[in-house]
Amino acid sequence: MGLYERRVLPRLVHFVCGREPATRLRREMVPLAAGEVLELGFGSGLNLPHYDAARVTRVYALEPSEAMWELAAPAVRSSRVPVDCRLGSAQEIPLASRSVDSVLVTFTLCTVPDAPAALREAARVLRPGGRLVFCEHGAAPDPGVRRWQRRIDPLWTRLAGGCHLDREIPALVAASGFRIESLAARYLPGWKVASYFYQGTAVCS
């Protein structure tokens, strides 16, 4: 791993994902998680201020990047909810089956190398009646924007730490053992190629 991946990229991700449009989505979605929560792709801890401390017992924070853990340390120290930090991959979640009430995934499925495997793991660790809460950018509905997403994706993926522009988020969720309860989609302000977002909830089917 080079200097860019170790030092530059984590700070760039922290900056971009901490801007107001992304924060607005976090304010809408994070409070829907309750009980014992597993957060996939914890990143730099930007979701922590938005949990409802009255409804969350604990957050299992799963993140594969040590550089991101360094950035997350201040947020973890000041968190209003208990945080159990786990270094690891969403594709092999280090928790027992049926051990959490909610799985939260924000700005992460675009980057996980095997998103279907990660979602199947999320289904495995959820208790009966548990809920997946997701907020992710992905494939846009407009044909012209999609064409640009496909053209740019190979270069974008290399520069953006494995992030993909054109993943079909609702289809991935539905194909991985979940029934979607609620779904909204919209463009956020900014570059359309990277700003079409899906947000919703799902339960194990």
ZALOFI-588492 format. One record per atom (N, C-alpha, C): residue number from 1; residue in three letters; chain; atom name; x, y, z. Coordinates in steps of 0.001 Angstrom, whole numbers, always signed. Atoms other than C-alpha are relative to their C-alpha. Last residue first. Example, Ala and Ser with C-alpha at 12.3 -4.5 7.8 and 13.67 -1.06 7.14 Angstrom:
<nodes>
     k     r   c    a        xx        yy        zz
     2   ser   A    N      -820     -1190       -60
     2   ser   A   CA    +13670     -1060     +7140
     2   ser   A    C      -770     +1090      +730
     1   ala   A    N      +890     -1190        +0
     1   ala   A   CA    +12300     -4500     +7800
     1   ala   A    C      +900     +1200        +0
</nodes>
This chain:
<nodes>
     k     r   c    a        xx        yy        zz
   205   ser   A    N     +1181      +574      +646
   205   ser   A   CA    -36866    -12339     +3499
   205   ser   A    C      -176     -1471      +360
   204   cys   A    N      -311     +1286      +604
   204   cys   A   CA    -34492    -10655     +5921
   204   cys   A    C     -1264      -630      -546
   203   val   A    N        -5     +1072      -990
   203   val   A   CA    -35552     -7071     +6476
   203   val   A    C      +312     -1306      -708
   202   ala   A    N      +359     +1329      +481
   202   ala   A   CA    -34816     -3953     +4435
   202   ala   A    C       +49      -981     +1162
   201   thr   A    N       -93     +1037     -1030
   201   thr   A   CA    -34491      -212     +4938
   201   thr   A    C      -452     -1318      -604
   200   gly   A    N     +1166      +802      -329
   200   gly   A   CA    -33843     +2630     +2531
   200   gly   A    C      +249      -963     +1148
   199   gln   A    N       +90      +118     -1445
   199   gln   A   CA    -31564     +5127      +901
   199   gln   A    C     -1252      -787      +350
   198   tyr   A    N     +1098      +846      -430
   198   tyr   A   CA    -30347     +5161     -2687
   198   tyr   A    C       +19       -66     +1529
   197   phe   A    N        +1      +738     -1251
   197   phe   A   CA    -28149     +7972     -3899
   197   phe   A    C     -1283      -778      +214
   196   tyr   A    N     +1342      +576       -91
   196   tyr   A   CA    -27245     +9415     -7295
   196   tyr   A    C       -23      -968     +1175
   195   ser   A    N      +862      -585     -1028
   195   ser   A   CA    -24241    +11690     -6767
   195   ser   A    C     -1432      -527        +1
   194   ala   A    N      -323      +581     -1312
   194   ala   A   CA    -21215    +10210     -8499
   194   ala   A    C      -985      +408     +1082
   193   val   A    N      -589     +1324      +179
   193   val   A   CA    -22008    +10701    -12200
   193   val   A    C      +241      -699     +1347
   192   lys   A    N     +1033     +1026       +94
   192   lys   A   CA    -24305    +13594    -11350
   192   lys   A    C      +567     -1415       -81
   191   trp   A    N      -271      +711     +1243
   191   trp   A   CA    -21471    +15814    -10120
   191   trp   A    C      -937     -1190      -122
   190   gly   A    N     -1364      +344      +383
   190   gly   A   CA    -22887    +17913     -7300
   190   gly   A    C       +55      -715     -1329
   189   pro   A    N      -701     -1047      +731
   189   pro   A   CA    -26110    +18385     -5393
   189   pro   A    C     +1424      -436      -324
   188   leu   A    N      -441     -1045      -902
   188   leu   A   CA    -27599    +15038     -4399
   188   leu   A    C      +655     +1099      -819
   187   tyr   A    N     -1302      -607      +183
   187   tyr   A   CA    -29506    +13055     -6982
   187   tyr   A    C      +262      +969     +1143
   186   arg   A    N       -58     -1375      +481
   186   arg   A   CA    -32391    +11013     -5693
   186   arg   A    C     +1445      +389      -293
   185   ala   A    N     -1189      -223      +819
   185   ala   A   CA    -33566     +7604     -4554
   185   ala   A    C       -54     +1410      -568
   184   ala   A    N       +56     -1301      +658
   184   ala   A   CA    -35994     +6451     -1883
   184   ala   A    C     +1294      +176      -774
   183   leu   A    N     -1082      -372      +911
   183   leu   A   CA    -36648     +2917      -692
   183   leu   A    C      -284     +1375      -578
   182   ser   A    N      +148     -1384      +454
   182   ser   A   CA    -38688     +1360     +2090
   182   ser   A    C     +1195      +353      -867
   181   glu   A    N     +1195      -590      -628
   181   glu   A   CA    -39310     -2214     +3170
   181   glu   A    C      -278     +1393      -544
   180   ile   A    N       -76     -1447      -208
   180   ile   A   CA    -36847     -4020      +878
   180   ile   A    C     -1330      +514      +531
   179   arg   A    N     +1200      -580      +596
   179   arg   A   CA    -36954     -7779     +1380
   179   arg   A    C        +2     +1485      +320
   178   phe   A    N      +772     -1061      -634
   178   phe   A   CA    -33489     -9143     +2041
   178   phe   A    C     -1252      +329      -791
   177   gly   A    N      +769      +516     -1127
   177   gly   A   CA    -31641    -12391     +1320
   177   gly   A    C      -837     +1027      +717
   176   ser   A    N      -877      +499     -1065
   176   ser   A   CA    -28841    -11090      -874
   176   ser   A    C      -765      -432     +1245
   175   ala   A    N      -548     +1299      +394
   175   ala   A   CA    -30623    -10573     -4196
   175   ala   A    C      +795      -674     +1111
   174   ala   A    N     +1083      +956      +189
   174   ala   A   CA    -32845     -7781     -2842
   174   ala   A    C      +512     -1405      -330
   173   val   A    N      +651      +253     -1289
   173   val   A   CA    -29879     -5834     -1477
   173   val   A    C     -1049     -1109      -152
   172   leu   A    N      -948      +723      -850
   172   leu   A   CA    -27865     -6152     -4684
   172   leu   A    C      -642      -372     +1330
   171   ala   A    N       -67     +1366      +508
   171   ala   A   CA    -30887     -5168     -6784
   171   ala   A    C      +948      -842      +839
   170   pro   A    N     +1210      +742      -390
   170   pro   A   CA    -31496     -2092     -4611
   170   pro   A    C       +29     -1453      -466
   169   ile   A    N      +137      +233     -1435
   169   ile   A   CA    -27806     -1053     -4925
   169   ile   A    C     -1292      -736      +365
   168   glu   A    N     +1468       -11      -102
   168   glu   A   CA    -27240     -1474     -8646
   168   glu   A    C      -377      -339     +1444
   167   arg   A    N      +599     +1185      -601
   167   arg   A   CA    -23520      -597     -8663
   167   arg   A    C     -1511      +187      +173
   166   asp   A    N     +1204      +478      +680
   166   asp   A   CA    -22507     +2077    -11141
   166   asp   A    C      -593     -1268      +600
   165   leu   A    N     +1036     -1001      +228
   165   leu   A   CA    -19933     +4373     -9562
   165   leu   A    C     -1353      -600      -359
   164   his   A    N      +645      +163     +1302
   164   his   A   CA    -17554     +1864     -8013
   164   his   A    C     -1158      +977      -119
   163   cys   A    N     +1391      -450      +138
   163   cys   A   CA    -15206     +2737     -5131
   163   cys   A    C      -483      -192     -1435
   162   gly   A    N      +887     +1120      +287
   162   gly   A   CA    -12013      +651     -4973
   162   gly   A    C     -1458      +367      -156
   161   gly   A    N      -110     +1062      -992
   161   gly   A   CA     -9851     +3231     -3234
   161   gly   A    C      -945     -1156      -199
   160   ala   A    N      +879      -220     -1154
   160   ala   A   CA    -11008     +6233     -5236
   160   ala   A    C       -32     -1194      +945
   159   leu   A    N      -335     -1235      -718
   159   leu   A   CA     -8211     +6520     -7805
   159   leu   A    C      -752      +142     +1317
   158   arg   A    N     -1419       -18      -382
   158   arg   A   CA     -8302     +2921     -9054
   158   arg   A    C      +336     +1212      +857
   157   thr   A    N      -232     +1057      -988
   157   thr   A   CA    -12092     +2701     -8986
   157   thr   A    C     +1442        -7      +476
   156   trp   A    N      +502      -464     -1299
   156   trp   A   CA    -12434     +6029    -10772
   156   trp   A    C      +313     -1010     +1106
   155   leu   A    N      -976      -960      -525
   155   leu   A   CA    -10245     +4817    -13633
   155   leu   A    C      -399      +463     +1387
   154   pro   A    N     -1305      +652      -189
   154   pro   A   CA    -12360     +1684    -14221
   154   pro   A    C     +1062      +939      +572
   153   asp   A    N      -155      +884     -1158
   153   asp   A   CA    -15656     +3526    -13485
   153   asp   A    C     +1380      -652      +133
   152   ile   A    N      -950      -540      -970
   152   ile   A   CA    -15295     +6402    -15949
   152   ile   A    C      +358     -1009     +1086
   151   arg   A    N     -1259      -399      +633
   151   arg   A   CA    -16882     +4775    -18969
   151   arg   A    C     +1058      +359     +1031
   150   arg   A    N      -703     +1191      +490
   150   arg   A   CA    -19568     +2894    -17026
   150   arg   A    C     +1353      +361      -602
   149   gln   A    N      -411      +801     -1148
   149   gln   A   CA    -20579     +5969    -15052
   149   gln   A    C      +802     -1221      -447
   148   trp   A    N     -1201      -611      -552
   148   trp   A   CA    -20568     +8038    -18233
   148   trp   A    C      +496      -756     +1228
   147   arg   A    N     -1087      +231      +959
   147   arg   A   CA    -23002     +5637    -19869
   147   arg   A    C     +1300      +584      +517
   146   arg   A    N      -484     +1384      -151
   146   arg   A   CA    -25126     +5667    -16737
   146   arg   A    C     +1146      -294      -959
   145   val   A    N      -838       +25     -1198
   145   val   A   CA    -25369     +9460    -16846
   145   val   A    C      +570     -1402      +202
   144   gly   A    N     -1228      -732      +274
   144   gly   A   CA    -26632     +9325    -20414
   144   gly   A    C      +953        -1     +1176
   143   pro   A    N      -909      +759      +863
   143   pro   A   CA    -29128     +6560    -19646
   143   pro   A    C     +1326      +718      -277
   142   asp   A    N       -77      -634     +1311
   142   asp   A   CA    -30655     +8468    -16700
   142   asp   A    C     +1015      -722      -883
   141   pro   A    N     +1087      +426      +881
   141   pro   A   CA    -31580     +6217    -13774
   141   pro   A    C      +110      +537     -1421
   140   ala   A    N      +998     -1052      +200
   140   ala   A   CA    -28214     +6527    -11984
   140   ala   A    C     -1084      -481      -962
   139   ala   A    N      +399      -206     +1386
   139   ala   A   CA    -26248     +3493    -10794
   139   ala   A    C     -1130     +1016      -100
   138   gly   A    N       -67     +1101      +951
   138   gly   A   CA    -24902     +3879     -7285
   138   gly   A    C      -491      +405     -1369
   137   his   A    N       +99      -514     +1364
   137   his   A   CA    -24576     +5973     -4152
   137   his   A    C      +156     -1161      -974
   136   glu   A    N     -1118      +280      +898
   136   glu   A   CA    -25393     +4321      -854
   136   glu   A    C      -183      +716     -1334
   135   cys   A    N       -60     -1272      +723
   135   cys   A   CA    -27597     +4754     +2212
   135   cys   A    C     +1263       -41      -864
   134   phe   A    N     -1051      -275      +970
   134   phe   A   CA    -28625     +1536     +3930
   134   phe   A    C      -158     +1369      -651
   133   val   A    N      +190     -1412      +337
   133   val   A   CA    -30483      +399     +7028
   133   val   A    C     +1135      +385      -938
   132   leu   A    N     -1117      -612      +715
   132   leu   A   CA    -30751     -3386     +7334
   132   leu   A    C      -382     +1437      -342
   131   arg   A    N      +151      -892     +1141
   131   arg   A   CA    -33304     -4448     +9924
   131   arg   A    C     +1351      +434      -562
   130   gly   A    N     -1008     -1056       +88
   130   gly   A   CA    -33765     -7188    +12458
   130   gly   A    C       -75      +731     -1326
   129   gly   A    N      +628     -1308      -152
   129   gly   A   CA    -37057     -9094    +12736
   129   gly   A    C      +978     +1155       -72
   128   pro   A    N     +1327       -30      +639
   128   pro   A   CA    -35213    -12348    +13335
   128   pro   A    C      -700     +1335      +286
   127   arg   A    N      +997      +796      -699
   127   arg   A   CA    -31704    -11422    +14511
   127   arg   A    C     -1316        +9      -783
   126   leu   A    N     +1211      -650      -493
   126   leu   A   CA    -29236    -10069    +11977
   126   leu   A    C      -906     -1000      +718
   125   val   A    N      -180      -462     -1380
   125   val   A   CA    -25796    -11712    +11772
   125   val   A    C     -1244      +685      +560
   124   arg   A    N      -328     +1072      -952
   124   arg   A   CA    -26567    -13841     +8716
   124   arg   A    C       +16      +497     +1438
   123   ala   A    N     +1215      +781      -253
   123   ala   A   CA    -28330    -11111     +6755
   123   ala   A    C      +259     -1079     +1047
   122   ala   A    N      +900      -861      -780
   122   ala   A   CA    -25285     -8866     +7129
   122   ala   A    C     -1287      -739      +338
   121   glu   A    N      -501       +20     -1362
   121   glu   A   CA    -23084    -11739     +5955
   121   glu   A    C      -869      +868      +911
   120   arg   A    N      +387     +1308      -542
   120   arg   A   CA    -25253    -12073     +2867
   120   arg   A    C      +479      -154     +1438
   119   leu   A    N     +1429       -61      -327
   119   leu   A   CA    -24870     -8335     +2340
   119   leu   A    C      -506     -1345      +522
   118   ala   A    N      +171      -841     -1180
   118   ala   A   CA    -21077     -8552     +2545
   118   ala   A    C     -1466       +58      +427
   117   ala   A    N      -471      +765     -1159
   117   ala   A   CA    -21000    -11490      +130
   117   ala   A    C      -194      +791     +1283
   116   pro   A    N      +979     +1040      -343
   116   pro   A   CA    -23180     -9567     -2339
   116   pro   A    C      +420      -833     +1213
   115   ala   A    N     +1174      -543      -690
   115   ala   A   CA    -20846     -6536     -2069
   115   ala   A    C     -1056     -1062      +294
   114   asp   A    N     +1078      +951      +276
   114   asp   A   CA    -17689     -8455     -2957
   114   asp   A    C     -1231      +446      +778
   113   pro   A    N      -309      +781     +1209
   113   pro   A   CA    -14879     -5877     -3244
   113   pro   A    C     -1109      -961      -400
   112   val   A    N      -251     +1383      -412
   112   val   A   CA    -16564     -3516      -740
   112   val   A    C      +262      -852     -1248
   111   thr   A    N     -1428      +284      -116
   111   thr   A   CA    -16229       -25     -2236
   111   thr   A    C      +312     -1436      +383
   110   cys   A    N      -678      -344     +1244
   110   cys   A   CA    -19668      +962     -3526
   110   cys   A    C     +1439      -501       -13
   109   leu   A    N      +200     +1079      +963
   109   leu   A   CA    -21246      -934      -637
   109   leu   A    C      +650      +293     -1346
   108   thr   A    N      -919     +1128      -163
   108   thr   A   CA    -19680     +1535     +1818
   108   thr   A    C      -148     -1051     -1090
   107   phe   A    N     -1163      -382      +807
   107   phe   A   CA    -21237     +5011     +1678
   107   phe   A    C     +1074     -1095       +10
   106   thr   A    N       +81     -1299      +669
   106   thr   A   CA    -23574     +4020     +4518
   106   thr   A    C     +1294      +263      -753
   105   val   A    N     -1042       -90     +1022
   105   val   A   CA    -24251      +529     +5877
   105   val   A    C      -213     +1285      -792
   104   leu   A    N       -36     -1291      +680
   104   leu   A   CA    -26129       +64     +9135
   104   leu   A    C     +1142        -1     -1004
   103   val   A    N     -1253      -172      +736
   103   val   A   CA    -27019     -3413    +10358
   103   val   A    C      -110     +1309      -754
   102   ser   A    N       -46      -868     +1184
   102   ser   A   CA    -29654     -3584    +13052
   102   ser   A    C     +1372       -97      -641
   101   asp   A    N     +1356      -416      +340
   101   asp   A   CA    -30717     -6002    +15804
   101   asp   A    C       -66      +840     -1269
   100   val   A    N      +261     -1443       -28
   100   val   A   CA    -27446     -7880    +16202
   100   val   A    C     -1423      +287      -449
    99   ser   A    N      -548      -653     -1189
    99   ser   A   CA    -26360    -11433    +17158
    99   ser   A    C      -260     +1501       +71
    98   arg   A    N     +1154      -508      -761
    98   arg   A   CA    -28312    -13677    +14799
    98   arg   A    C      +436      +696     +1289
    97   ser   A    N     +1279       -92      +707
    97   ser   A   CA    -25139    -15444    +13607
    97   ser   A    C     -1098      +461      +960
    96   ala   A    N      +806     +1207       +74
    96   ala   A   CA    -22039    -14720    +15660
    96   ala   A    C     -1273      +243      -801
    95   leu   A    N     +1057       +61     -1003
    95   leu   A   CA    -19805    -11773    +14867
    95   leu   A    C      -797     -1285      -206
    94   pro   A    N      -434      +767     -1180
    94   pro   A   CA    -16493    -11421    +13020
    94   pro   A    C     -1001       +46     +1151
    93   ile   A    N      +321      -746     -1211
    93   ile   A   CA    -18090    -10365     +9704
    93   ile   A    C      +342      -836     +1237
    92   glu   A    N      -133     +1047     -1016
    92   glu   A   CA    -16323    -12025     +6776
    92   glu   A    C      -210      +657     +1367
    91   gln   A    N      +226     +1262      +690
    91   gln   A   CA    -17208     -9999     +3652
    91   gln   A    C      +139     -1204      +934
    90   ala   A    N     +1438      +255       +38
    90   ala   A   CA    -17608     -6870     +5763
    90   ala   A    C      -320     -1319      -672
    89   ser   A    N      +701      -177     +1266
    89   ser   A   CA    -13865     -7058     +6403
    89   ser   A    C     -1484      -302      +134
    88   gly   A    N      +338     +1157      +803
    88   gly   A   CA    -11998     -6573     +9655
    88   gly   A    C      -838      +364     -1205
    87   leu   A    N      -760      -109     +1238
    87   leu   A   CA    -10714     -4358    +12446
    87   leu   A    C      -302     -1237      -832
    86   arg   A    N      -458     +1259      +587
    86   arg   A   CA    -13452     -4344    +15093
    86   arg   A    C      +726      +296     -1309
    85   cys   A    N      -754      -154     +1244
    85   cys   A   CA    -14210     -1414    +17414
    85   cys   A    C      +540     -1348      -471
    84   asp   A    N      -875     +1167       -21
    84   asp   A   CA    -16944     -1910    +20029
    84   asp   A    C      +720       -36     -1351
    83   val   A    N      -524      +441     +1299
    83   val   A   CA    -18545     +1503    +20447
    83   val   A    C      +982     -1149      +218
    82   pro   A    N     -1167      +875      -107
    82   pro   A   CA    -20784     +2450    +23384
    82   pro   A    C      +410      -511     -1382
    81   val   A    N      +386     +1408       -47
    81   val   A   CA    -23147     +5327    +22466
    81   val   A    C     +1264      -858      +122
    80   arg   A    N     +1050      +141     -1016
    80   arg   A   CA    -22671     +9025    +23242
    80   arg   A    C      -487     -1433      +119
    79   ser   A    N     +1292      +581      +368
    79   ser   A   CA    -19386     +9011    +21300
    79   ser   A    C      -955       -92     +1188
    78   ser   A    N     +1072      -922      -398
    78   ser   A   CA    -16612    +11419    +22323
    78   ser   A    C     -1393      -566      -252
    77   arg   A    N      -180      -471     -1388
    77   arg   A   CA    -13792     +8857    +22350
    77   arg   A    C     -1161      +861      +462
    76   val   A    N      +275     +1115      -903
    76   val   A   CA    -15096     +7142    +19214
    76   val   A    C      +106      +451     +1449
    75   ala   A    N     +1446      +226        +4
    75   ala   A   CA    -15263    +10423    +17297
    75   ala   A    C      -379     -1127      +954
    74   pro   A    N      +693     -1059      -756
    74   pro   A   CA    -11703    +11313    +18323
    74   pro   A    C     -1507      -205       +71
    73   ala   A    N      -243       +29     -1446
    73   ala   A   CA    -10381     +7863    +17258
    73   ala   A    C      -697     +1134      +763
    72   ala   A    N     +1238      +185      -759
    72   ala   A   CA    -12036     +7776    +13833
    72   ala   A    C      +184      +150     +1501
    71   leu   A    N      +853     -1178      +166
    71   leu   A   CA     -9088     +9262    +11927
    71   leu   A    C     -1248       -82      +877
    70   glu   A    N      -710     -1143      -580
    70   glu   A   CA     -6736     +6616    +13319
    70   glu   A    C      -860     +1259       -83
    69   trp   A    N      +136       +92     -1453
    69   trp   A   CA     -9312     +3924    +12583
    69   trp   A    C      +719     +1146      +690
    68   met   A    N     +1315      -532      -362
    68   met   A   CA     -9440     +5147     +8987
    68   met   A    C      -214       -71     +1504
    67   ala   A    N       -70     -1455      +156
    67   ala   A   CA     -5704     +4602     +8631
    67   ala   A    C     -1330      +653      +359
    66   glu   A    N      -615      -546     -1213
    66   glu   A   CA     -6097     +1094    +10057
    66   glu   A    C      +102     +1518       -73
    65   ser   A    N     -1147      -890      +197
    65   ser   A   CA     -8502      +291     +7218
    65   ser   A    C      +528      +543     +1329
    64   pro   A    N     -1235      +711      +353
    64   pro   A   CA    -10761     -2788     +7421
    64   pro   A    C     +1255      +856       -55
    63   glu   A    N      -733      -807      +977
    63   glu   A   CA    -13641     -1199     +9382
    63   glu   A    C     +1323      -700      -316
    62   leu   A    N      -876      +853      +801
    62   leu   A   CA    -16327     -2830    +11532
    62   leu   A    C      +628      +827     -1114
    61   ala   A    N      -531      -792     +1101
    61   ala   A   CA    -17919      -771    +14314
    61   ala   A    C     +1040      -819      -756
    60   tyr   A    N     -1168      +774      +433
    60   tyr   A   CA    -20102     -2849    +16604
    60   tyr   A    C      +502      +665     -1279
    59   val   A    N      -352       +14     +1413
    59   val   A   CA    -22385      -150    +17986
    59   val   A    C     +1249      -849      -184
    58   arg   A    N     -1426       +90      +319
    58   arg   A   CA    -24017      -749    +21356
    58   arg   A    C      +158       +51     -1511
    57   thr   A    N      -702      +615     -1129
    57   thr   A   CA    -27367      -349    +23104
    57   thr   A    C     +1506       +12      -210
    56   val   A    N     -1132      +842      +391
    56   val   A   CA    -28944     +2090    +20657
    56   val   A    C      +725      -518     +1233
    55   arg   A    N      +475     +1217      +657
    55   arg   A   CA    -32445     +3494    +21243
    55   arg   A    C     +1119      -987      -332
    54   ala   A    N     +1054      +618      -805
    54   ala   A   CA    -31855     +6328    +23732
    54   ala   A    C      -456     -1342      -580
    53   ala   A    N      -595      +650     -1168
    53   ala   A   CA    -28519     +7178    +22125
    53   ala   A    C     -1043      -673      +884
    52   asp   A    N      +921      -348     -1081
    52   asp   A   CA    -30236     +7894    +18806
    52   asp   A    C      +462      -762     +1247
    51   tyr   A    N      +743     +1083      -649
    51   tyr   A   CA    -27260     +7618    +16473
    51   tyr   A    C      -910      +561     +1083
    50   his   A    N     +1392       +57      +454
    50   his   A   CA    -26385    +10755    +14510
    50   his   A    C      -784     -1181      +556
    49   pro   A    N      +827     -1040      -617
    49   pro   A   CA    -23153    +11769    +16251
    49   pro   A    C     -1488      -124      -312
    48   leu   A    N      +202       +82     -1450
    48   leu   A   CA    -21618     +8359    +15444
    48   leu   A    C      -869     +1116      +583
    47   asn   A    N     +1386      +316      -384
    47   asn   A   CA    -22180     +8356    +11695
    47   asn   A    C      -265      +147     +1489
    46   leu   A    N      +898     -1125      +272
    46   leu   A   CA    -18976    +10234    +10818
    46   leu   A    C     -1456      -286      +361
    45   gly   A    N      +951      -206     -1098
    45   gly   A   CA    -16820     +7641    +12569
    45   gly   A    C     -1012     +1099      -224
    44   ser   A    N      -552      -922      -995
    44   ser   A   CA    -13788     +7842    +10267
    44   ser   A    C     -1004      +367     +1081
    43   gly   A    N      -726     -1168      +486
    43   gly   A   CA    -14732     +4786     +8245
    43   gly   A    C      +581      +833     +1113
    42   phe   A    N      +120     -1064     -1003
    42   phe   A   CA    -17251     +2488     +9934
    42   phe   A    C      +730     +1272      -421
    41   gly   A    N      -732     -1109      +586
    41   gly   A   CA    -17496      +327     +6827
    41   gly   A    C       -91     +1233      +876
    40   leu   A    N      -966      +488      +978
    40   leu   A   CA    -20249     -1925     +8125
    40   leu   A    C      +690     +1178      -668
    39   glu   A    N      -242      -961     +1064
    39   glu   A   CA    -21977      -672    +11258
    39   glu   A    C     +1113      -519      -897
    38   leu   A    N     -1251      +227      +715
    38   leu   A   CA    -23397     -3446    +13408
    38   leu   A    C      +104     +1037     -1099
    37   val   A    N      -166      -427     +1389
    37   val   A   CA    -26047     -2233    +15824
    37   val   A    C     +1369      -417      -519
    36   glu   A    N     -1398      +338      +289
    36   glu   A   CA    -27287     -3837    +19047
    36   glu   A    C      +198      +235     -1496
    35   gly   A    N      -444     +1196      -700
    35   gly   A   CA    -30580     -2028    +19657
    35   gly   A    C     +1493      -210      -143
    34   ala   A    N      +333       +99     -1423
    34   ala   A   CA    -31617      +528    +17054
    34   ala   A    C      +522     -1311      +571
    33   ala   A    N      -661     +1162      -590
    33   ala   A   CA    -30755     +1838    +13583
    33   ala   A    C      -247       -14     +1503
    32   leu   A    N      +874     +1153      +187
    32   leu   A   CA    -33326     +4285    +12191
    32   leu   A    C      +609     -1276      +570
    31   pro   A    N      +887      +211     -1156
    31   pro   A   CA    -31376     +7188    +13731
    31   pro   A    C      -964     -1179      -154
    30   val   A    N      -664      +630     -1149
    30   val   A   CA    -28652     +6644    +11070
    30   val   A    C      -946      -190     +1182
    29   met   A    N       -35     +1458       -15
    29   met   A   CA    -30918     +7301     +8081
    29   met   A    C      +563      -604     +1278
    28   glu   A    N     +1261      +661      +332
    28   glu   A   CA    -32125    +10917     +8003
    28   glu   A    C       +31     -1496      +307
    27   arg   A    N     +1014      -428      -974
    27   arg   A   CA    -29225    +12572     +9828
    27   arg   A    C     -1329      -689      -241
    26   arg   A    N      -287      +681     -1270
    26   arg   A   CA    -26794    +10507     +7739
    26   arg   A    C     -1057      +369     +1051
    25   leu   A    N      +453     +1384      +128
    25   leu   A   CA    -28451    +11745     +4550
    25   leu   A    C      +241      -786     +1284
    24   arg   A    N     +1469       -42        -5
    24   arg   A   CA    -28014    +15353     +5667
    24   arg   A    C      -576     -1407      -135
    23   thr   A    N      +428      -115     -1390
    23   thr   A   CA    -24381    +14649     +6511
    23   thr   A    C     -1519       +22      +102
    22   ala   A    N      -136     +1327      -607
    22   ala   A   CA    -23787    +13455     +2959
    22   ala   A    C      -474       +21     +1453
    21   pro   A    N      +967      +926      +618
    21   pro   A   CA    -25186    +16686     +1510
    21   pro   A    C       +59     -1403      +592
    20   glu   A    N     +1396      -137      -419
    20   glu   A   CA    -23329    +18721     +4182
    20   glu   A    C      -973      -924      -724
    19   arg   A    N      +644     -1222      +500
    19   arg   A   CA    -19791    +17466     +3596
    19   arg   A    C     -1508       -45      +262
    18   gly   A    N      +418      -858     -1095
    18   gly   A   CA    -18301    +14792     +5844
    18   gly   A    C      -667     +1284      -447
    17   cys   A    N     +1152      +618      -676
    17   cys   A   CA    -18152    +12096     +3173
    17   cys   A    C      -489      +820     +1186
    16   val   A    N     +1136       +68      +924
    16   val   A   CA    -15931    +14304     +1003
    16   val   A    C     -1239      -531      +706
    15   phe   A    N      +457     -1342      +376
    15   phe   A   CA    -13564    +15263     +3821
    15   phe   A    C     -1262       -71      -853
    14   his   A    N      +560      -650     -1186
    14   his   A   CA    -13251    +11806     +5375
    14   his   A    C      -574     +1374      -352
    13   val   A    N     +1305      +626      -244
    13   val   A   CA    -12754    +10255     +1934
    13   val   A    C      -690      +655     +1194
    12   leu   A    N      +881      -470     +1072
    12   leu   A   CA     -9955    +12739     +1189
    12   leu   A    C     -1408      -572      +184
    11   arg   A    N      +386     -1381      -329
    11   arg   A   CA     -8377    +12050     +4563
    11   arg   A    C      -913      +599     -1053
    10   pro   A    N      +896       -25     -1168
    10   pro   A   CA     -8422     +8299     +3949
    10   pro   A    C      -460     +1399      +364
     9   leu   A    N     +1361      +460      +279
     9   leu   A   CA     -7052     +8801      +380
     9   leu   A    C      -899       -14     +1234
     8   val   A    N      +783      -993      +745
     8   val   A   CA     -4033    +10918     +1286
     8   val   A    C     -1453      -443      -134
     7   arg   A    N      +121     -1323      -619
     7   arg   A   CA     -2366     +8934     +4071
     7   arg   A    C      -936      +960      -716
     6   arg   A    N      -138       -37     -1461
     6   arg   A   CA     -2254     +5190     +3509
     6   arg   A    C      -367     +1339      +600
     5   glu   A    N     +1033      +809      -652
     5   glu   A   CA     -3663     +4899       -30
     5   glu   A    C       +49      +108     +1506
     4   tyr   A    N     +1319      -527      +360
     4   tyr   A   CA     -1597     +7820     -1376
     4   tyr   A    C     -1095      -756      +734
     3   leu   A    N      +283     -1181      -812
     3   leu   A   CA     +1519     +6742      +541
     3   leu   A    C     -1388      +564      -293
     2   gly   A    N      -836     -1178      +132
     2   gly   A   CA     +1480     +3324     -1087
     2   gly   A    C      -443     +1138      +895
     1   met   A    N      +852     -1196        +0
     1   met   A   CA        +0        +0        +0
     1   met   A    C      +885     +1241        +0
</nodes>
